[in-house]
Amino acid sequence: MNIEKFYYDEQTEMYEQIKKEQDEHEQSLSVEEREKEHQKLFQEARTIMEKAERKKKEEYQIINPVKYQRYIIFRKNGIRSAVSYLIGIYVQVWEKLAGISDAKRRFNAADPIKNSL
């Protein structure tokens, strides 16, 4: 006997049984009761989704605000120092590059400088 087929048949049978019970239950309800039940299930599903979203936000919450603030300051300082360094390089090579009138040649002259940084 094929085990996979056995499990598939068993799952299919369980699904059909649940579906049958659900259909019988819905037929026993009036239209208003059915609508109320659907609204209740919809509200439960919405609550579950909202809880999942909240949990997801909590997982990405900043744990230590002081460390995070220090990280931001170091990052800003790092960016400032990098820009200052690049401005210095730019000042050094600008006259040489400004003397080249052809844009393609100027680009080709600047490319090795860019790659050496």
N, CA, C and O atoms as a DFTB+ gen file, in Angstrom:
468 C
 N C O
     1  1       0.851      -1.187       0.000
     2  2       0.000       0.000       0.000
     3  2       0.892       1.244       0.000
     4  3       1.901       1.293       0.704
     5  1       0.515       2.238      -0.787
     6  2       1.262       3.470      -0.889
     7  2       0.866       4.384       0.278
     8  3      -0.289       4.791       0.400
     9  1       1.860       4.700       1.142
    10  2       1.605       5.513       2.337
    11  2       1.136       6.917       1.949
    12  3       0.207       7.454       2.553
    13  1       1.782       7.510       0.938
    14  2       1.415       8.864       0.529
    15  2      -0.045       8.911       0.075
    16  3      -0.774       9.850       0.393
    17  1      -0.457       7.891      -0.669
    18  2      -1.845       7.847      -1.132
    19  2      -2.783       7.686       0.068
    20  3      -3.859       8.283       0.098
    21  1      -2.380       6.883       1.051
    22  2      -3.191       6.687       2.242
    23  2      -3.398       8.017       2.964
    24  3      -4.524       8.361       3.322
    25  1      -2.305       8.772       3.181
    26  2      -2.420      10.063       3.861
    27  2      -3.238      11.055       3.038
    28  3      -4.035      11.818       3.586
    29  1      -3.039      11.040       1.732
    30  2      -3.802      11.936       0.861
    31  2      -5.291      11.604       0.958
    32  3      -6.125      12.499       1.096
    33  1      -5.618      10.315       0.887
    34  2      -7.017       9.897       0.981
    35  2      -7.607      10.277       2.336
    36  3      -8.750      10.725       2.422
    37  1      -6.824      10.096       3.384
    38  2      -7.294      10.419       4.729
    39  2      -7.546      11.925       4.868
    40  3      -8.562      12.343       5.423
    41  1      -6.617      12.727       4.362
    42  2      -6.788      14.176       4.433
    43  2      -7.990      14.630       3.599
    44  3      -8.759      15.493       4.021
    45  1      -8.137      14.048       2.435
    46  2      -9.258      14.402       1.567
    47  2     -10.573      14.045       2.248
    48  3     -11.537      14.810       2.205
    49  1     -10.601      12.894       2.865
    50  2     -11.812      12.454       3.565
    51  2     -12.133      13.401       4.726
    52  3     -13.290      13.773       4.922
    53  1     -11.101      13.794       5.500
    54  2     -11.313      14.722       6.613
    55  2     -11.819      16.069       6.099
    56  3     -12.738      16.654       6.674
    57  1     -11.216      16.555       5.016
    58  2     -11.637      17.830       4.445
    59  2     -13.098      17.761       4.001
    60  3     -13.874      18.677       4.274
    61  1     -13.468      16.694       3.328
    62  2     -14.841      16.541       2.856
    63  2     -15.819      16.477       4.027
    64  3     -16.916      17.032       3.957
    65  1     -15.422      15.801       5.095
    66  2     -16.275      15.695       6.280
    67  2     -16.477      17.073       6.917
    68  3     -17.597      17.438       7.274
    69  1     -15.396      17.830       7.055
    70  2     -15.489      19.172       7.636
    71  2     -16.352      20.070       6.758
    72  3     -17.188      20.818       7.264
    73  1     -16.153      19.999       5.453
    74  2     -16.932      20.805       4.516
    75  2     -18.423      20.449       4.610
    76  3     -19.282      21.330       4.586
    77  1     -18.715      19.156       4.717
    78  2     -20.104      18.703       4.819
    79  2     -20.748      19.241       6.102
    80  3     -21.872      19.740       6.074
    81  1     -20.029      19.136       7.224
    82  2     -20.551      19.641       8.500
    83  2     -20.780      21.144       8.442
    84  3     -21.780      21.646       8.956
    85  1     -19.850      21.862       7.813
    86  2     -19.987      23.309       7.691
    87  2     -21.203      23.671       6.842
    88  3     -21.957      24.577       7.196
    89  1     -21.395      22.975       5.733
    90  2     -22.554      23.235       4.880
    91  2     -23.861      22.959       5.617
    92  3     -24.813      23.732       5.512
    93  1     -23.903      21.858       6.362
    94  2     -25.104      21.526       7.129
    95  2     -25.386      22.605       8.170
    96  3     -26.533      23.005       8.369
    97  1     -24.341      23.064       8.822
    98  2     -24.500      24.104       9.846
    99  2     -25.028      25.394       9.214
   100  3     -25.926      26.030       9.766
   101  1     -24.482      25.777       8.076
   102  2     -24.923      27.009       7.418
   103  2     -26.370      26.891       6.929
   104  3     -27.110      27.874       6.958
   105  1     -26.773      25.722       6.488
   106  2     -28.151      25.540       6.021
   107  2     -29.134      25.607       7.181
   108  3     -30.288      25.994       6.998
   109  1     -28.682      25.231       8.374
   110  2     -29.577      25.263       9.528
   111  2     -29.785      26.681      10.060
   112  3     -30.693      26.914      10.858
   113  1     -28.951      27.627       9.626
   114  2     -29.072      29.006      10.097
   115  2     -29.948      29.829       9.167
   116  3     -30.051      29.560       7.970
   117  1     -30.578      30.841       9.754
   118  2     -31.322      31.785       8.920
   119  2     -30.320      32.737       8.261
   120  3     -29.138      32.744       8.604
   121  1     -30.803      33.525       7.327
   122  2     -29.927      34.451       6.602
   123  2     -29.268      35.438       7.576
   124  3     -28.074      35.717       7.462
   125  1     -30.040      35.961       8.525
   126  2     -29.500      36.923       9.497
   127  2     -28.447      36.274      10.393
   128  3     -27.387      36.848      10.642
   129  1     -28.753      35.070      10.873
   130  2     -27.799      34.361      11.731
   131  2     -26.509      34.046      10.966
   132  3     -25.406      34.170      11.497
   133  1     -26.678      33.637       9.713
   134  2     -25.514      33.317       8.884
   135  2     -24.653      34.568       8.684
   136  3     -23.425      34.515       8.755
   137  1     -25.328      35.693       8.433
   138  2     -24.606      36.953       8.241
   139  2     -23.881      37.361       9.524
   140  3     -22.737      37.814       9.480
   141  1     -24.553      37.197      10.665
   142  2     -23.920      37.503      11.957
   143  2     -22.683      36.635      12.178
   144  3     -21.637      37.121      12.609
   145  1     -22.815      35.365      11.880
   146  2     -21.701      34.443      12.072
   147  2     -20.532      34.797      11.146
   148  3     -19.370      34.744      11.547
   149  1     -20.856      35.153       9.921
   150  2     -19.801      35.540       8.980
   151  2     -19.090      36.802       9.468
   152  3     -17.867      36.909       9.378
   153  1     -19.873      37.760       9.989
   154  2     -19.274      38.985      10.527
   155  2     -18.381      38.682      11.731
   156  3     -17.307      39.264      11.882
   157  1     -18.838      37.766      12.582
   158  2     -18.055      37.388      13.751
   159  2     -16.737      36.726      13.324
   160  3     -15.676      37.041      13.863
   161  1     -16.813      35.816      12.362
   162  2     -15.600      35.152      11.869
   163  2     -14.660      36.148      11.194
   164  3     -13.440      36.069      11.338
   165  1     -15.256      37.094      10.449
   166  2     -14.453      38.112       9.799
   167  2     -13.738      38.972      10.841
   168  3     -12.563      39.302      10.678
   169  1     -14.447      39.331      11.908
   170  2     -13.853      40.133      12.977
   171  2     -12.732      39.360      13.672
   172  3     -11.690      39.932      13.991
   173  1     -12.940      38.073      13.906
   174  2     -11.895      37.245      14.519
   175  2     -10.659      37.183      13.622
   176  3      -9.529      37.270      14.102
   177  1     -10.882      37.035      12.333
   178  2      -9.758      37.004      11.391
   179  2      -9.021      38.341      11.392
   180  3      -7.791      38.378      11.364
   181  1      -9.775      39.436      11.424
   182  2      -9.159      40.771      11.464
   183  2      -8.329      40.935      12.744
   184  3      -7.225      41.477      12.699
   185  1      -8.851      40.474      13.873
   186  2      -8.130      40.566      15.134
   187  2      -6.826      39.777      15.070
   188  3      -5.785      40.244      15.533
   189  1      -6.889      38.590      14.500
   190  2      -5.682      37.766      14.358
   191  2      -4.647      38.479      13.494
   192  3      -3.461      38.487      13.822
   193  1      -5.094      39.079      12.388
   194  2      -4.176      39.796      11.501
   195  2      -3.562      41.009      12.200
   196  3      -2.369      41.273      12.051
   197  1      -4.371      41.742      12.959
   198  2      -3.854      42.914      13.680
   199  2      -2.826      42.501      14.720
   200  3      -1.802      43.166      14.881
   201  1      -3.092      41.407      15.429
   202  2      -2.119      40.916      16.415
   203  2      -0.817      40.524      15.740
   204  3       0.265      40.796      16.260
   205  1      -0.922      39.885      14.582
   206  2       0.277      39.489      13.837
   207  2       1.062      40.724      13.394
   208  3       2.291      40.733      13.467
   209  1       0.374      41.751      12.941
   210  2       1.046      42.991      12.532
   211  2       1.731      43.653      13.718
   212  3       2.863      44.123      13.607
   213  1       1.037      43.689      14.861
   214  2       1.637      44.277      16.072
   215  2       2.884      43.519      16.486
   216  3       3.903      44.120      16.826
   217  1       2.797      42.199      16.455
   218  2       3.942      41.375      16.833
   219  2       5.107      41.626      15.878
   220  3       6.261      41.702      16.300
   221  1       4.796      41.752      14.597
   222  2       5.838      42.017      13.610
   223  2       6.516      43.353      13.907
   224  3       7.740      43.453      13.827
   225  1       5.736      44.380      14.249
   226  2       6.312      45.683      14.583
   227  2       7.153      45.601      15.845
   228  3       8.204      46.235      15.930
   229  1       6.704      44.827      16.825
   230  2       7.455      44.698      18.079
   231  2       8.797      44.023      17.842
   232  3       9.773      44.349      18.517
   233  1       8.866      43.094      16.900
   234  2      10.118      42.411      16.620
   235  2      11.160      43.365      16.061
   236  3      12.356      43.191      16.299
   237  1      10.711      44.380      15.314
   238  2      11.635      45.339      14.717
   239  2      11.784      46.606      15.547
   240  3      12.334      47.600      15.073
   241  1      11.306      46.576      16.763
   242  2      11.378      47.715      17.649
   243  2      12.828      47.938      18.083
   244  3      13.580      46.979      18.261
   245  1      13.216      49.198      18.254
   246  2      14.560      49.527      18.711
   247  2      14.662      49.133      20.175
   248  3      13.869      49.576      21.006
   249  1      15.643      48.299      20.483
   250  2      15.762      47.765      21.830
   251  2      16.471      48.737      22.759
   252  3      16.029      48.956      23.887
   253  1      17.574      49.325      22.288
   254  2      18.326      50.252      23.129
   255  2      18.420      51.593      22.411
   256  3      19.268      51.763      21.535
   257  1      17.560      52.551      22.770
   258  2      17.542      53.828      22.065
   259  2      18.855      54.605      22.170
   260  3      19.225      55.316      21.235
   261  1      19.562      54.479      23.293
   262  2      20.831      55.200      23.471
   263  2      21.860      54.694      22.468
   264  3      22.542      55.491      21.823
   265  1      21.977      53.372      22.332
   266  2      22.917      52.801      21.360
   267  2      22.526      53.194      19.943
   268  3      23.387      53.489      19.114
   269  1      21.234      53.195      19.669
   270  2      20.772      53.566      18.335
   271  2      21.117      55.023      18.035
   272  3      21.544      55.347      16.927
   273  1      20.932      55.906      19.029
   274  2      21.255      57.316      18.848
   275  2      22.748      57.500      18.587
   276  3      23.142      58.296      17.734
   277  1      23.584      56.753      19.331
   278  2      25.036      56.820      19.096
   279  2      25.374      56.349      17.689
   280  3      26.230      56.928      17.020
   281  1      24.700      55.299      17.245
   282  2      24.925      54.779      15.896
   283  2      24.605      55.851      14.861
   284  3      25.356      56.036      13.903
   285  1      23.494      56.556      15.050
   286  2      23.101      57.620      14.114
   287  2      24.153      58.725      14.101
   288  3      24.528      59.203      13.031
   289  1      24.630      59.132      15.263
   290  2      25.646      60.195      15.346
   291  2      26.929      59.753      14.658
   292  3      27.502      60.511      13.876
   293  1      27.394      58.517      14.942
   294  2      28.612      58.017      14.295
   295  2      28.434      57.943      12.783
   296  3      29.352      58.243      12.020
   297  1      27.255      57.544      12.368
   298  2      26.981      57.446      10.934
   299  2      27.030      58.815      10.270
   300  3      27.607      58.972       9.193
   301  1      26.418      59.811      10.922
   302  2      26.457      61.176      10.372
   303  2      27.890      61.688      10.314
   304  3      28.306      62.287       9.322
   305  1      28.647      61.445      11.398
   306  2      30.038      61.894      11.414
   307  2      30.852      61.183      10.341
   308  3      31.716      61.791       9.710
   309  1      30.583      59.914      10.136
   310  2      31.280      59.153       9.103
   311  2      30.979      59.692       7.718
   312  3      31.870      59.793       6.874
   313  1      29.736      60.035       7.490
   314  2      29.357      60.592       6.189
   315  2      30.016      61.953       6.000
   316  3      30.517      62.258       4.918
   317  1      30.016      62.776       7.058
   318  2      30.656      64.093       6.955
   319  2      32.143      63.979       6.658
   320  3      32.668      64.707       5.816
   321  1      32.822      63.069       7.344
   322  2      34.259      62.933       7.105
   323  2      34.533      62.392       5.703
   324  3      35.512      62.783       5.066
   325  1      33.666      61.488       5.217
   326  2      33.838      60.966       3.860
   327  2      33.639      62.067       2.828
   328  3      34.391      62.151       1.857
   329  1      32.631      62.911       3.031
   330  2      32.392      64.021       2.110
   331  2      33.557      65.006       2.148
   332  3      33.998      65.493       1.107
   333  1      34.055      65.297       3.353
   334  2      35.201      66.203       3.470
   335  2      36.400      65.654       2.715
   336  3      37.092      66.400       2.022
   337  1      36.651      64.359       2.844
   338  2      37.770      63.730       2.150
   339  2      37.593      63.843       0.640
   340  3      38.536      64.173      -0.079
   341  1      36.377      63.566       0.163
   342  2      36.121      63.633      -1.277
   343  2      36.223      65.057      -1.809
   344  3      36.673      65.268      -2.935
   345  1      35.809      66.035      -1.008
   346  2      35.945      67.429      -1.431
   347  2      37.416      67.778      -1.595
   348  3      37.795      68.471      -2.540
   349  1      38.253      67.293      -0.662
   350  2      39.690      67.524      -0.772
   351  2      40.258      66.938      -2.054
   352  3      41.055      67.584      -2.734
   353  1      39.858      65.731      -2.384
   354  2      40.317      65.084      -3.623
   355  2      39.818      65.882      -4.829
   356  3      40.561      66.118      -5.782
   357  1      38.563      66.288      -4.772
   358  2      37.953      67.027      -5.865
   359  2      38.711      68.330      -6.117
   360  3      38.966      68.685      -7.268
   361  1      39.073      69.045      -5.044
   362  2      39.815      70.299      -5.170
   363  2      41.170      70.046      -5.824
   364  3      41.623      70.835      -6.653
   365  1      41.815      68.939      -5.446
   366  2      43.144      68.631      -5.987
   367  2      43.104      68.364      -7.486
   368  3      44.011      68.786      -8.203
   369  1      42.086      67.682      -7.972
   370  2      42.070      67.263      -9.373
   371  2      41.185      68.130     -10.258
   372  3      41.162      67.945     -11.475
   373  1      40.453      69.080      -9.662
   374  2      39.513      69.849     -10.464
   375  2      40.196      70.652     -11.574
   376  3      39.731      70.661     -12.714
   377  1      41.293      71.321     -11.240
   378  2      41.962      72.141     -12.253
   379  2      42.406      71.289     -13.430
   380  3      42.271      71.689     -14.587
   381  1      42.939      70.105     -13.125
   382  2      43.386      69.208     -14.188
   383  2      42.196      68.766     -15.049
   384  3      42.286      68.750     -16.276
   385  1      41.093      68.411     -14.405
   386  2      39.919      67.942     -15.143
   387  2      39.217      69.092     -15.870
   388  3      38.695      68.906     -16.970
   389  1      39.204      70.263     -15.265
   390  2      38.540      71.407     -15.897
   391  2      39.261      71.815     -17.179
   392  3      38.644      72.390     -18.076
   393  1      40.556      71.526     -17.278
   394  2      41.316      71.862     -18.475
   395  2      40.959      70.994     -19.664
   396  3      41.274      71.352     -20.799
   397  1      40.310      69.863     -19.438
   398  2      39.929      68.958     -20.535
   399  2      38.539      69.373     -21.015
   400  3      37.567      69.272     -20.265
   401  1      38.443      69.833     -22.244
   402  2      37.163      70.351     -22.747
   403  2      36.212      69.243     -23.218
   404  3      34.994      69.382     -23.101
   405  1      36.761      68.152     -23.746
   406  2      35.918      67.063     -24.243
   407  2      35.372      66.249     -23.066
   408  3      36.135      65.751     -22.238
   409  1      34.048      66.122     -23.004
   410  2      33.405      65.449     -21.863
   411  2      33.836      63.990     -21.755
   412  3      34.047      63.490     -20.650
   413  1      33.967      63.308     -22.879
   414  2      34.342      61.894     -22.843
   415  2      35.764      61.726     -22.313
   416  3      36.025      60.837     -21.503
   417  1      36.663      62.561     -22.761
   418  2      38.049      62.493     -22.261
   419  2      38.113      62.861     -20.783
   420  3      38.850      62.243     -20.015
   421  1      37.329      63.881     -20.385
   422  2      37.301      64.287     -18.976
   423  2      36.816      63.115     -18.115
   424  3      37.376      62.839     -17.055
   425  1      35.765      62.427     -18.588
   426  2      35.251      61.269     -17.860
   427  2      36.318      60.179     -17.763
   428  3      36.538      59.614     -16.692
   429  1      36.976      59.889     -18.877
   430  2      38.018      58.855     -18.887
   431  2      39.195      59.234     -17.994
   432  3      39.832      58.358     -17.409
   433  1      39.490      60.518     -17.883
   434  2      40.575      60.957     -16.999
   435  2      40.159      60.842     -15.534
   436  3      40.993      60.545     -14.679
   437  1      38.890      61.073     -15.236
   438  2      38.404      61.037     -13.862
   439  2      38.189      59.604     -13.375
   440  3      38.242      59.343     -12.173
   441  1      37.951      58.689     -14.292
   442  2      37.638      57.309     -13.910
   443  2      38.736      56.648     -13.085
   444  3      38.422      56.040     -12.062
   445  1      40.012      56.734     -13.478
   446  2      41.057      56.110     -12.630
   447  2      41.161      56.748     -11.252
   448  3      41.482      56.078     -10.271
   449  1      40.888      58.052     -11.184
   450  2      40.929      58.742      -9.887
   451  2      39.817      58.198      -8.996
   452  3      40.028      57.913      -7.817
   453  1      38.641      58.063      -9.578
   454  2      37.497      57.521      -8.832
   455  2      37.790      56.092      -8.343
   456  3      37.480      55.739      -7.205
   457  1      38.382      55.297      -9.207
   458  2      38.645      53.900      -8.850
   459  2      39.760      53.754      -7.827
   460  3      39.840      52.731      -7.147
   461  1      40.623      54.757      -7.707
   462  2      41.728      54.666      -6.744
   463  2      41.296      55.038      -5.334
   464  3      42.045      54.824      -4.381
   465  1      40.095      55.594      -5.189
   466  2      39.643      56.020      -3.859
   467  2      39.267      54.876      -2.993
   468  3      38.867      55.075      -1.846
